[in-house]
Amino acid sequence: MTLVAGVDSSTQSCKVVIRDAATGVLVRQGRASHPDGTEVDPQHWWDALQSAVAAAGGLDDVAAISIAGQQHGMVVLDGEGRVIRPALLWNDTRSAQAARDLIGEVGAEAYAERTGVVPVASFTATKLRWLRDAEPANAERVAAVALPHDWLTWRLRGYGPIGATDAPLGPLLDELVTDRSDASGTAYWGAAGYDRELLERALGHDAILPRVLGPADVAGRTQAAALVGPGAGDNAAAALGLDAAPGDVVVSIGTSGTVFAVTEAPVADASGTVAGFADATGNFLPLIATLNAARVLDSTAGLLGVDHEQLGRLALEAEPGASGAVLVPYFEGERTPNLPDATASFSGLTLANTTRPSIARAAVEGLLCGLADGLDAVRGLGVDAERVLLIGGAAQNPAVRAIAAQVFDVPVVVPEPGEYVADGAARQAAWALTGARPAWPVAIDEELAVDTRPLIRQQYAAASARA
């Protein structure tokens, strides 16, 4: 049996899956936590990767590995390969003004045409502009800029800062590599490659950027001689893990909420609502992301003093529309719509509907309505939606599934629980190893027929317009 490994280095944790390259059967897996916060020393990611690999039984018998990681995070390195400051993560909104400044200088339409995206606080370019303005001494030291999966792939291949005992090959910054899916989330890469003028406008000077590999290219080898694939951004890896095809729209409810579709042609949205990302297969991945996702349910469950199972039962006790109670869940600001300074709001409350079931129901509906707005935005650019693939931890809650069927107007399909980002990385590793894209099956847990209740979204639209 030939084994391949896939890694998901996410905001919250590092997951490793080891699968049979021929069949995709899971052989073993491991996990390790990441620290909380919107800025993190990348060393924590490296330590967690090693812990997760150990928990998965090591890599001695693994023929190939690939790493998927959270998109956009800014990892800045000096000339000796040292991390200059903690990485700013995708959900760090301090660069919101930097995004506005860049749009003002370049123009939204020009950004969309050149890179497929319009800057928001999540994207790497805005974080580099923030660094230039807020920490100019650090910005001047930047010799190379990497994304989380780029940096981990580099370290896995034996590169790293001068003096690091686990980096015997030293700080060869030219050995940094990435893939088109992650590069497309920087706001300085487009169909023609890196846009150096946009990089310099953000950072203040040029820098080494990772070489962009193709979907099945080989990045190199680990110190134990395992082949290393190019890696990918987390959403692109999830699409690959689900074997998503045109007509599929993936709705993922994790730390962030995402709605993305696989398309054969690129998408550019000058409004900035939809990011025209690339995927991990050579296609494209138009995407919207929300900052407020599963933690909306965490917060509401805590408010009501219940666990998630009880929260779901309460939500299903209330009628669709929660008797008029509406939660617009901008607890952490919001990325889509681009409202980084917004706060959450409850509206429509009366003595009759201020009940535990209505509040629970309003939380689930508010979460899903924000994602349904994202689906509308993607379809507004000509993307077909034949079904929704609902994934993420929250998708395992029966109330989330049932209410999703009432919010979305296409069939909702729930794949069996899995680590689809890590699975996509494992598929990519197998692809790089064998030269053929794996045809591993994806098991379906439940298929829900369309049960659309227009009132839910009508109430949400009215409430969000006032938010």
C-alpha positions as CSV (number, residue, x, y, z in Angstrom):
1,M,0.0,0.0,0.0
2,T,1.4,3.4,-1.0
3,L,0.5,6.1,1.5
4,V,0.1,9.9,1.1
5,A,-0.4,12.6,3.7
6,G,-2.5,15.7,3.7
7,V,-2.2,18.6,6.1
8,D,-4.8,21.3,7.1
9,S,-3.0,24.1,8.9
10,S,-6.1,26.1,9.8
11,T,-6.7,29.0,12.1
12,Q,-7.5,26.8,15.1
13,S,-5.5,23.7,14.6
14,C,-3.3,21.4,12.4
15,K,-4.8,18.2,11.1
16,V,-3.0,15.4,9.3
17,V,-4.6,12.6,7.4
18,I,-2.8,9.6,5.9
19,R,-4.6,7.8,3.2
20,D,-4.1,5.0,0.7
21,A,-3.0,6.7,-2.5
22,A,-4.9,4.2,-4.7
23,T,-8.3,4.1,-2.9
24,G,-8.3,7.1,-0.6
25,V,-9.1,4.9,2.4
26,L,-8.1,6.7,5.7
27,V,-5.3,4.8,7.4
28,R,-4.6,7.1,10.4
29,Q,-4.7,10.8,11.4
30,G,-3.5,13.3,14.0
31,R,-4.2,16.7,15.3
32,A,-2.7,19.5,17.3
33,S,-4.0,22.9,18.4
34,H,-3.0,26.4,17.4
35,P,-3.0,29.4,19.7
36,D,-5.9,31.8,19.7
37,G,-5.6,35.3,18.3
38,T,-5.5,37.2,15.0
39,E,-1.7,37.3,14.9
40,V,0.4,34.2,15.6
41,D,4.1,33.4,15.6
42,P,4.5,30.9,12.7
43,Q,6.7,28.8,14.9
44,H,3.5,27.6,16.6
45,W,2.3,26.3,13.3
46,W,5.6,24.4,12.8
47,D,5.4,22.9,16.3
48,A,1.8,21.9,15.8
49,L,2.6,20.3,12.5
50,Q,5.3,18.2,14.0
51,S,2.9,17.2,16.9
52,A,0.1,16.3,14.5
53,V,2.4,14.3,12.4
54,A,3.6,12.4,15.4
55,A,0.0,11.8,16.5
56,A,-0.7,10.4,13.0
57,G,2.1,7.9,13.4
58,G,4.9,9.8,11.6
59,L,5.8,10.0,8.0
60,D,8.4,7.2,7.6
61,D,6.1,5.1,5.4
62,V,4.6,8.1,3.6
63,A,5.5,8.5,-0.1
64,A,4.2,12.1,-0.6
65,I,2.7,14.9,1.5
66,S,1.1,18.2,0.7
67,I,0.1,21.1,3.0
68,A,-3.1,23.2,2.8
69,G,-3.3,26.3,5.0
70,Q,-5.4,29.3,6.0
71,Q,-5.3,31.9,3.2
72,H,-4.0,35.4,3.2
73,G,-1.8,35.3,6.4
74,M,1.2,37.6,6.2
75,V,4.5,35.8,6.9
76,V,7.4,38.2,6.5
77,L,11.0,37.0,6.5
78,D,14.3,38.8,6.7
79,G,17.4,38.0,4.6
80,E,18.4,35.3,7.0
81,G,15.0,33.5,6.9
82,R,13.8,34.7,10.2
83,V,10.2,35.7,10.8
84,I,10.2,39.4,11.4
85,R,7.0,39.7,13.4
86,P,4.0,37.5,14.2
87,A,1.9,36.7,11.2
88,L,-1.2,38.7,10.7
89,L,-4.1,36.2,10.0
90,W,-6.9,36.6,7.5
91,N,-9.3,37.6,10.3
92,D,-7.2,40.5,11.6
93,T,-9.1,43.6,10.6
94,R,-6.5,46.3,11.6
95,S,-5.6,46.6,7.9
96,A,-9.1,47.8,6.9
97,Q,-7.9,51.4,6.3
98,A,-5.0,50.1,4.3
99,A,-7.5,48.3,2.0
100,R,-9.4,51.5,1.5
101,D,-6.1,53.4,0.8
102,L,-5.0,50.8,-1.9
103,I,-8.4,50.9,-3.6
104,G,-8.3,54.7,-3.6
105,E,-4.9,54.7,-5.2
106,V,-5.4,51.9,-7.8
107,G,-9.2,51.7,-8.2
108,A,-11.5,48.8,-7.6
109,E,-12.0,48.0,-11.3
110,A,-8.3,48.0,-11.9
111,Y,-7.7,45.7,-9.0
112,A,-10.4,43.3,-10.2
113,E,-9.0,43.3,-13.7
114,R,-5.4,42.8,-12.6
115,T,-5.8,40.3,-9.7
116,G,-9.4,39.1,-9.8
117,V,-10.0,40.6,-6.3
118,V,-10.6,44.0,-4.7
119,P,-8.6,44.5,-1.5
120,V,-10.3,43.9,1.9
121,A,-8.7,43.6,5.3
122,S,-8.3,39.9,4.9
123,F,-5.9,40.0,1.9
124,T,-2.1,39.9,2.2
125,A,-1.5,43.1,0.3
126,T,-3.5,45.1,2.8
127,K,-1.5,43.6,5.7
128,L,1.7,44.6,3.9
129,R,0.4,48.2,3.5
130,W,-0.5,48.2,7.2
131,L,3.0,47.0,8.0
132,R,4.6,49.7,5.9
133,D,2.5,52.4,7.6
134,A,2.4,51.1,11.2
135,E,5.8,49.4,11.5
136,P,8.1,51.0,8.9
137,A,11.3,49.6,10.4
138,N,9.9,46.0,10.1
139,A,8.7,46.7,6.6
140,E,12.2,47.8,5.5
141,R,13.6,44.5,6.8
142,V,11.3,42.3,4.6
143,A,13.3,40.2,2.2
144,A,10.5,37.7,1.3
145,V,6.8,37.4,1.8
146,A,5.1,34.0,2.2
147,L,1.7,32.7,3.1
148,P,1.1,30.1,5.9
149,H,1.2,27.0,3.6
150,D,4.2,28.4,1.7
151,W,6.2,28.8,4.9
152,L,5.3,25.4,6.2
153,T,6.1,23.7,2.9
154,W,9.5,25.5,2.9
155,R,10.2,24.4,6.5
156,L,9.1,20.8,5.7
157,R,11.7,20.6,3.0
158,G,14.4,21.5,5.4
159,Y,14.7,25.3,4.9
160,G,14.6,27.9,7.6
161,P,16.4,30.6,9.6
162,I,20.1,30.6,10.1
163,G,21.0,28.5,13.1
164,A,17.8,26.5,13.3
165,T,18.8,22.9,14.0
166,D,15.6,21.6,12.2
167,A,16.5,23.6,9.0
168,P,19.7,22.0,7.8
169,L,19.4,23.5,4.3
170,G,19.4,27.1,5.6
171,P,17.5,30.2,4.6
172,L,17.3,29.9,0.8
173,L,14.4,32.2,0.2
174,D,14.4,31.4,-3.5
175,E,13.1,27.9,-2.5
176,L,9.8,29.3,-1.3
177,V,6.9,28.0,-3.4
178,T,3.2,28.4,-3.5
179,D,0.3,27.5,-5.7
180,R,-2.1,29.6,-7.8
181,S,-5.0,29.1,-5.3
182,D,-3.2,30.7,-2.4
183,A,-1.4,33.3,-4.6
184,S,-4.8,34.5,-5.9
185,G,-5.7,35.6,-2.4
186,T,-2.8,38.1,-2.0
187,A,-4.2,40.9,-4.2
188,Y,-0.8,41.1,-6.0
189,W,-1.2,38.0,-8.3
190,G,-3.4,37.5,-11.3
191,A,-3.7,35.5,-14.5
192,A,-0.4,37.0,-15.8
193,G,1.5,36.2,-12.6
194,Y,2.7,38.4,-9.8
195,D,2.0,42.1,-10.2
196,R,5.1,43.7,-8.8
197,E,3.8,47.2,-9.0
198,L,1.0,46.3,-6.7
199,L,3.4,44.5,-4.3
200,E,5.6,47.5,-4.1
201,R,2.6,49.8,-3.6
202,A,1.6,47.7,-0.6
203,L,5.0,47.0,1.0
204,G,7.0,50.0,-0.2
205,H,9.6,47.9,-2.0
206,D,10.1,44.7,-3.9
207,A,10.6,41.4,-2.2
208,I,11.1,37.7,-3.0
209,L,7.8,35.9,-3.6
210,P,7.2,32.2,-3.7
211,R,7.4,30.5,-7.1
212,V,3.9,29.5,-8.2
213,L,3.6,25.8,-9.0
214,G,1.0,24.0,-11.0
215,P,-1.7,21.7,-9.5
216,A,0.4,18.5,-9.7
217,D,3.9,20.0,-9.6
218,V,6.5,18.7,-7.1
219,A,7.8,21.3,-4.6
220,G,10.7,19.1,-3.5
221,R,11.2,16.4,-0.9
222,T,11.3,16.2,2.9
223,Q,14.5,15.3,4.7
224,A,13.2,11.7,4.8
225,A,12.8,11.8,0.9
226,A,9.0,12.0,0.8
227,L,7.8,13.9,-2.2
228,V,6.2,17.3,-1.3
229,G,3.3,18.6,-3.4
230,P,2.7,22.3,-4.1
231,G,0.1,22.8,-1.3
232,A,-3.0,25.0,-1.6
233,G,-5.2,27.5,0.2
234,D,-7.7,25.9,2.5
235,N,-10.9,26.6,0.5
236,A,-9.3,25.3,-2.7
237,A,-8.1,22.2,-0.9
238,A,-11.6,21.6,0.5
239,A,-13.1,21.8,-3.1
240,L,-10.5,19.3,-4.2
241,G,-11.2,17.1,-1.2
242,L,-14.9,17.1,-2.1
243,D,-14.2,16.5,-5.7
244,A,-16.4,19.5,-6.4
245,A,-17.2,20.2,-10.1
246,P,-19.0,23.0,-12.0
247,G,-22.5,23.2,-10.7
248,D,-21.5,22.5,-7.1
249,V,-21.5,25.3,-4.5
250,V,-19.7,24.5,-1.3
251,V,-20.9,26.2,1.9
252,S,-18.5,25.7,4.7
253,I,-19.3,26.7,8.3
254,G,-16.2,26.8,10.4
255,T,-14.3,29.7,12.1
256,S,-15.2,31.6,9.0
257,G,-18.1,31.0,6.7
258,T,-17.4,30.5,3.0
259,V,-19.4,30.0,-0.2
260,F,-17.4,29.0,-3.2
261,A,-18.0,27.4,-6.6
262,V,-15.8,25.7,-9.2
263,T,-15.8,27.4,-12.6
264,E,-13.9,26.9,-15.8
265,A,-13.6,30.6,-16.5
266,P,-12.2,33.4,-14.2
267,V,-14.6,35.7,-12.4
268,A,-13.9,39.4,-11.6
269,D,-16.2,41.5,-9.4
270,A,-15.3,45.1,-9.2
271,S,-17.7,45.5,-6.2
272,G,-15.3,43.3,-4.2
273,T,-18.2,41.1,-2.9
274,V,-16.9,38.0,-4.7
275,A,-13.2,37.2,-4.8
276,G,-12.1,35.7,-8.1
277,F,-9.7,33.1,-6.7
278,A,-8.1,30.3,-8.6
279,D,-8.6,26.7,-7.4
280,A,-6.1,23.8,-6.9
281,T,-6.9,22.0,-10.2
282,G,-6.4,24.6,-12.9
283,N,-9.9,26.0,-12.7
284,F,-11.3,29.0,-10.7
285,L,-13.0,29.4,-7.4
286,P,-15.2,32.5,-7.0
287,L,-15.7,32.9,-3.3
288,I,-17.3,35.0,-0.6
289,A,-16.3,34.7,3.0
290,T,-17.9,35.8,6.2
291,L,-16.1,36.4,9.5
292,N,-19.1,35.3,11.5
293,A,-19.8,31.6,11.3
294,A,-19.7,28.8,13.8
295,R,-18.8,31.1,16.6
296,V,-22.2,32.7,16.2
297,L,-23.7,29.4,17.5
298,D,-21.0,29.2,20.2
299,S,-22.0,32.7,21.5
300,T,-25.7,32.0,21.4
301,A,-25.3,28.6,23.1
302,G,-23.3,30.3,25.8
303,L,-25.9,33.0,26.2
304,L,-28.7,30.5,26.6
305,G,-26.6,28.2,28.8
306,V,-26.9,25.2,26.5
307,D,-24.6,23.0,24.4
308,H,-24.9,22.8,20.6
309,E,-27.2,19.8,20.6
310,Q,-29.6,21.6,22.9
311,L,-29.3,24.8,20.9
312,G,-30.4,22.9,17.8
313,R,-33.4,21.4,19.6
314,L,-34.5,24.8,20.8
315,A,-34.1,26.2,17.3
316,L,-36.4,23.6,15.8
317,E,-39.1,24.3,18.4
318,A,-39.5,27.8,16.9
319,E,-41.4,28.4,13.7
320,P,-39.5,29.5,10.5
321,G,-38.8,33.2,10.8
322,A,-38.5,32.9,14.6
323,S,-41.8,34.8,15.1
324,G,-40.1,37.9,13.7
325,A,-36.9,37.8,15.8
326,V,-33.8,38.5,13.6
327,L,-30.1,38.3,14.4
328,V,-27.7,40.1,12.1
329,P,-24.6,38.3,13.4
330,Y,-21.8,40.8,12.8
331,F,-20.1,40.0,16.1
332,E,-16.6,40.4,14.7
333,G,-17.3,43.0,12.1
334,E,-17.8,41.5,8.7
335,R,-15.9,40.8,5.5
336,T,-19.0,40.1,3.3
337,P,-20.5,42.7,3.3
338,N,-17.3,44.6,3.9
339,L,-18.1,46.1,7.3
340,P,-15.0,45.6,9.5
341,D,-16.3,47.9,12.3
342,A,-19.9,46.6,12.4
343,T,-21.5,44.9,15.4
344,A,-24.2,42.4,15.8
345,S,-27.8,43.3,16.4
346,F,-31.1,41.6,17.4
347,S,-34.3,43.2,16.0
348,G,-38.0,42.5,15.9
349,L,-38.1,41.4,19.5
350,T,-41.4,41.4,21.3
351,L,-42.6,40.1,24.6
352,A,-44.1,37.2,22.7
353,N,-41.0,36.1,20.8
354,T,-38.2,36.9,23.3
355,T,-38.0,33.2,24.1
356,R,-35.2,30.7,24.1
357,P,-36.4,28.9,21.0
358,S,-36.8,32.1,19.0
359,I,-33.4,33.4,20.0
360,A,-31.8,30.0,19.1
361,R,-33.7,29.9,15.8
362,A,-32.8,33.5,14.9
363,A,-29.1,32.7,15.5
364,V,-29.1,29.8,13.0
365,E,-31.2,31.7,10.5
366,G,-28.9,34.8,10.7
367,L,-25.8,32.7,10.2
368,L,-27.3,30.9,7.2
369,C,-28.9,34.0,5.6
370,G,-25.5,35.7,5.5
371,L,-24.2,32.7,3.5
372,A,-27.3,32.7,1.3
373,D,-26.5,36.3,0.4
374,G,-23.1,35.1,-0.6
375,L,-24.6,32.4,-2.8
376,D,-26.8,35.1,-4.5
377,A,-23.6,37.2,-5.1
378,V,-21.8,34.3,-6.7
379,R,-24.8,33.4,-8.9
380,G,-25.1,37.1,-9.9
381,L,-21.8,36.7,-11.8
382,G,-23.2,33.9,-13.9
383,V,-22.2,31.0,-11.8
384,D,-24.5,28.0,-11.9
385,A,-25.7,26.4,-8.6
386,E,-27.2,23.0,-9.0
387,R,-26.7,21.9,-5.4
388,V,-25.1,23.1,-2.1
389,L,-22.5,20.9,-0.4
390,L,-22.8,21.8,3.3
391,I,-19.6,21.1,5.3
392,G,-17.9,22.2,8.5
393,G,-18.5,21.4,12.1
394,A,-21.9,23.2,12.3
395,A,-23.2,21.2,9.3
396,Q,-23.5,18.2,11.7
397,N,-26.2,20.0,13.7
398,P,-29.7,18.7,12.6
399,A,-31.1,22.2,13.0
400,V,-28.5,23.8,10.8
401,R,-29.3,21.2,8.1
402,A,-33.0,21.6,8.3
403,I,-32.9,25.4,8.4
404,A,-30.4,25.4,5.5
405,A,-33.0,23.6,3.3
406,Q,-35.4,26.4,4.2
407,V,-33.0,29.2,3.5
408,F,-31.3,28.0,0.3
409,D,-33.3,27.6,-2.9
410,V,-31.4,24.6,-4.3
411,P,-31.0,21.1,-2.8
412,V,-28.6,20.8,0.2
413,V,-26.3,17.8,0.3
414,V,-24.3,17.0,3.5
415,P,-21.2,14.9,2.9
416,E,-20.2,12.6,5.7
417,P,-18.1,14.4,8.4
418,G,-14.5,14.6,7.3
419,E,-11.3,16.7,7.2
420,Y,-12.0,17.9,3.6
421,V,-9.2,20.4,3.6
422,A,-6.6,17.9,4.7
423,D,-8.2,15.3,2.3
424,G,-7.8,17.7,-0.6
425,A,-4.1,18.1,0.3
426,A,-3.8,14.3,0.4
427,R,-5.4,14.1,-3.0
428,Q,-3.0,16.7,-4.3
429,A,-0.1,14.7,-2.8
430,A,-1.3,11.6,-4.6
431,W,-1.7,13.6,-7.8
432,A,1.9,14.8,-7.7
433,L,3.1,11.3,-6.9
434,T,1.3,9.5,-9.6
435,G,0.6,12.1,-12.2
436,A,-3.1,11.4,-12.2
437,R,-5.8,13.2,-10.2
438,P,-7.3,10.7,-7.8
439,A,-10.9,9.5,-8.2
440,W,-11.6,8.8,-4.6
441,P,-15.3,8.5,-3.6
442,V,-17.0,11.1,-1.4
443,A,-19.6,9.6,0.9
444,I,-22.9,11.5,1.4
445,D,-24.6,11.6,4.8
446,E,-27.9,13.3,3.9
447,E,-29.6,14.9,1.0
448,L,-32.3,17.5,1.8
449,A,-35.0,18.5,-0.6
450,V,-35.7,22.2,-1.2
451,D,-38.0,23.6,1.5
452,T,-37.5,27.3,0.9
453,R,-39.3,29.6,3.3
454,P,-39.0,33.1,1.8
455,L,-40.0,34.9,5.0
456,I,-36.7,34.0,6.6
457,R,-34.6,35.9,4.1
458,Q,-37.1,38.7,3.7
459,Q,-36.9,39.5,7.4
460,Y,-33.1,39.2,7.4
461,A,-32.8,41.5,4.4
462,A,-34.8,44.2,6.1
463,A,-32.8,43.9,9.3
464,S,-29.4,43.8,7.7
465,A,-30.3,46.9,5.7
466,R,-30.7,48.7,9.0
467,A,-27.5,47.3,10.6
